[in-house]
Amino acid sequence: MYPNDPQQPPTQPQPSAPLDYLNQIAPQAPKKQLFKFGIPQILLILVAVIALFITLAAVSSAVANSKKAPLERLTTRLDATQKIVSSAQGELQSSKLRSLNSNLALYLTNTHRDIAQPLLNAGIETSKIDKALIASESTTALAGRLEDARLNAVYDRTYAREMAYQLGTILTLMKETYNGTSSASLKTFLSTAYDNLAPTQESFANFSANE
C-alpha cells in the first residue's frame, strides 16, 4: 500500500487526554501584581516625602547659618573691641599710643558703618544675633586685666599688648570670613578692612613704653 493511496482510510483525530481537558477548563489563578497601591502605601509615600522635605530644609538652614556665623562673630567682636578702645583713651599716658588708639577708634567707627550693607545682604540683623555668641565675645575679662594694669602703673604696655592680640584675632576672623563667602561685595569689604587694620595691629605689637 502506497502512502498516498486514495483507498487508505482517513486518520481519525486522537481524543485529548482527560488531564489536558481538565487543565483547559480549570479557572486560571490571577497574576500577582508587582506593585499594589492602596491607602497604606500612599500614606507611607507621603510620610517619606514629608520627611525628605524636612531633612532638606534643615540642611539648607544649617548651611545658611554656617555662612552667617563668621560675619556675625566679626561684627560682634568689632563692637566689643570698640568699647574697650573708647574706655582706654583717657587712661593712656603715651602720646604716641593715644594717637594710635584714636586712629583705631576712627577705624572701628568707619568699619561699623561699612559693614552694615554686607550684614543686610547676608540677612543678618544685629538686634537678633544669638545672645550666646555675644556673651562669648565679652571683653569683661580683658577689662579686668586692664584695670589691674592701671593699678600697677603698667597700663600702656599692657594695653598695647592686649590690643595687638585682640586686633590679631579680628584679622584672622576677617580671613576666615573672606575664604568662606562667595559674595563679591563682602569680599571687597573684608579685603579693604583687613588692609586698613593690619598696619595698626602691627603698630600696637611693636609699641614700646619707653618711646
C-alpha positions in Angstrom: 0.0 0.0 0.0 1.4 3.4 -1.0 1.4 6.3 1.3 -0.9 8.3 -1.0 -3.2 5.5 -1.8 -6.7 7.1 -2.1 -8.3 4.0 -0.7 -6.4 4.5 2.7 -9.0 5.3 5.4 -8.6 8.9 6.8 -6.7 9.4 10.0 -9.1 10.0 12.9 -8.1 12.7 15.5 -7.0 11.3 18.8 -9.1 12.3 21.8 -7.4 14.6 24.3 -6.2 13.1 27.4 -8.6 13.7 30.4 -5.9 15.6 32.3 -5.3 18.0 29.5 -9.0 18.7 29.2 -9.3 19.4 33.0 -6.4 21.8 32.8 -8.1 23.7 30.0 -11.4 24.1 31.8 -9.9 24.8 35.3 -10.1 28.5 36.4 -6.7 30.3 36.0 -5.2 31.8 39.1 -5.0 35.6 38.8 -1.5 37.0 38.2 0.1 38.7 41.2 0.7 42.5 40.8 4.2 43.6 41.4 3.0 46.9 42.8 -0.2 47.4 44.6 -1.2 50.8 45.7 -3.7 51.2 48.5 -4.3 53.8 51.2 -1.5 52.4 53.5 1.0 52.6 50.6 0.0 56.1 49.7 0.3 57.3 53.3 3.7 55.7 53.5 4.9 57.5 50.4 3.5 60.8 51.7 5.4 60.4 55.0 8.6 59.6 53.2 8.2 62.8 51.0 7.5 65.0 54.0 10.5 63.5 55.9 12.7 64.2 52.9 11.4 67.8 52.6 12.1 68.4 56.3 15.6 67.0 56.0 16.4 69.2 53.0 15.0 72.2 54.8 17.2 71.5 57.9 20.3 71.0 55.8 19.6 74.2 53.8 19.1 76.2 57.1 22.3 74.7 58.6 24.3 75.7 55.5 22.8 79.3 55.6 23.6 79.6 59.3 27.1 78.3 58.8 27.7 81.1 56.3 26.3 83.8 58.6 28.2 82.7 61.7 31.6 84.2 60.9 30.2 87.5 59.8 28.0 87.7 63.0 31.1 86.9 65.1 33.1 89.5 63.3 30.6 92.3 63.8 30.2 91.3 67.5 34.0 91.3 68.1 34.3 94.7 66.4 31.6 96.1 68.7 33.2 94.7 71.8 36.6 96.0 70.8 35.3 99.4 70.1 34.0 99.7 73.7 37.5 98.8 75.1 39.2 101.3 72.8 36.8 104.1 73.8 37.2 103.5 77.5 41.0 103.3 77.2 41.6 106.6 75.6 41.6 108.6 78.8 43.9 106.2 80.6 46.8 106.2 78.2 49.9 108.1 79.1 51.9 107.8 75.9 51.0 110.5 73.3 52.0 108.0 70.6 49.8 105.3 72.0 46.9 107.8 72.4 47.3 108.8 68.8 47.4 105.2 67.7 44.3 104.4 69.8 42.5 107.4 68.4 43.1 106.2 64.8 41.9 102.8 65.8 38.7 104.3 67.3 38.1 106.1 64.0 38.7 102.9 62.0 36.2 100.9 64.1 33.6 103.7 63.7 34.0 103.6 59.9 34.1 99.8 59.7 30.9 99.6 61.8 29.3 101.9 59.2 30.7 100.0 56.2 29.7 96.5 57.5 26.0 97.5 57.6 25.4 96.6 53.9 27.2 93.3 53.9 25.2 92.3 57.0 22.0 93.3 55.3 22.9 91.4 52.2 23.6 88.3 54.3 20.2 88.7 56.0 21.7 89.4 59.4 20.0 91.7 61.9 22.4 92.8 64.7 19.5 93.0 67.1 18.8 89.3 66.5 22.3 87.9 66.9 22.4 85.0 69.3 23.0 86.2 72.9 25.3 83.2 73.4 27.5 84.5 70.7 27.5 88.0 72.1 28.4 86.5 75.5 31.3 84.6 74.1 32.8 87.8 72.7 32.5 89.6 76.0 35.6 91.7 76.9 34.9 91.6 80.7 38.0 89.6 81.4 40.1 92.0 79.2 38.7 95.0 81.1 39.7 93.3 84.3 43.3 92.8 83.2 43.5 96.4 82.1 42.2 97.6 85.4 44.9 95.6 87.2 47.5 97.1 84.9 46.2 100.6 85.7 46.5 100.0 89.4 50.1 98.7 88.9 51.1 101.6 86.7 51.7 99.4 83.6 48.6 100.4 81.7 50.2 101.5 78.4 52.4 98.4 78.0 49.6 96.1 78.9 47.0 97.8 76.7 49.3 97.7 73.7 50.0 94.0 74.2 46.3 93.2 74.7 45.1 95.3 71.8 47.7 93.7 69.5 46.3 90.3 70.4 42.7 91.5 70.0 43.3 93.0 66.6 45.2 89.9 65.5 42.1 87.8 66.2 40.0 90.2 64.2 42.3 89.9 61.3 42.2 86.1 61.5 38.4 86.2 61.6 38.4 88.5 58.6 40.5 86.0 56.6 38.2 83.1 57.6 35.1 85.1 56.6 36.7 86.1 53.3 37.6 82.5 52.5 34.1 81.2 53.4 32.0 83.6 51.3 31.2 83.8 47.6 29.8 87.3 47.9 31.8 89.8 45.9 30.6 92.8 47.9 31.6 91.1 51.2 35.0 90.1 49.8 35.6 93.7 48.8 34.6 95.0 52.2 36.8 92.4 54.1 39.8 93.0 51.8 39.7 96.8 52.4 39.0 96.4 56.2 41.9 93.9 56.5 44.4 96.1 54.7 43.5 99.1 56.8 43.7 97.3 60.1 46.9 95.3 59.6 49.3 98.2 60.0 47.5 99.4 63.1 47.8 95.9 64.7 51.5 95.8 63.8 52.0 99.2 65.5 50.4 98.0 68.7 52.5 94.9 68.6 55.7 96.9 68.2 54.9 99.6 70.8 57.4 100.2 73.5 56.5 102.0 76.7 59.9 103.7 76.6 59.1 105.6 73.3 
